[in-house]
Structures are given as C-alpha cells and as structure tokens.
Amino acid sequence: MSAPDPGSELVDVLDERGRTVGRATRREMRARRLPHRCVYVLVFNRRGELFVHLRTPVKDVYPSHWDVAVGGVLAAGESFDAGARRELAEELGVEAPLGAAFPFRYEDATTAVHAMVYSATHDGPFTLQPEEIVKGRFVGSGELERLLATAPVCPDSLAVLAEHRRRAADQAGRKP
C-alpha cells in the first residue's frame, strides 16, 4: 500500500479577507500561489528554549531550511485549533496544551497564508516525522541568533517569531 499523495489533499482557497471562496488540491494551491490557511506552533521547553528543526529536501515549500515553528497547511474545512493539534502530533509525535493564539498573514513569492500562531510547552522527547523533519533540537537565544544569521531559515516562520517576540515585549511592558 502506497502512502497518500500530499499534493492531492484538498485545501480551502481564501479571499483577501480570509473567507473561503473555493477548494483546490495542495499541488494546485502551490502552483498558482493561492491564498490558504495554515498554523504555526512555537514549541518551547520549560527552560524557555525554542525547538527548531531542519526541513527535508523534498518539502514543497522552503526545502532544506531550518524552521522555528511546527505547523502546516490546513485541510479543507479543518479548524485552526484542530490543525495545530494535528501538526504537533504528526511532526513531533506529541500532544500539548496550546497557548494563546494570534492571527497572522504572510505573503512572499512562494506563498500567501492566513494563519493562526500558537505556542506550546513540551520538553520532549519527540518522534520526528521523517517525511518532513531531518533533525531538531531546543536552542537558547544565543544559539538561535547564530542559526538565524548563518543558515537558511523559513522566512514565514521568522516573521511569526518576530511577531511573537513583539507581542511578548508589548505585554511585558504593560502596566497592570
């Protein structure tokens, strides 16, 4: 029995306001750069280190790039919460409570997404999905900054991390 073809999965196609206006296969969505929904989950351990992973060379977008978030494209009709839980289970083999989410939009020459960003805390161990992840590890802020400066990193998840940091700084600066 052969593995299912990810390119044939159906995804919702969105308008500029994030409303579903149709469906397409994942392959067509990538080929035509159609706006779609996805999730990002920033996974931290109890020491506050961030889990980063190296994507496989066969990924349909940003192959062989480091990624600072677990996540992916939602199936047609799938909710953000369900997608985030599914991605954690598929990519890392774990369940974890999802932290507060915020909406996020990202576009570049490769992709256009309407997303929801979550955080989760889990110390591992993880069972990495071999079709998507070559290797991964937790990194502290110094090692993370070195990685970001020296290796190819997914630009969408970098933007997610920047927004997460901005929101955390804003929240820390607020007076009760």
Order of alpha helices (4+ residues) and beta strands (2+ residues): beta-beta-alpha-beta-beta-beta-beta-alpha-beta-beta-beta-alpha-alpha
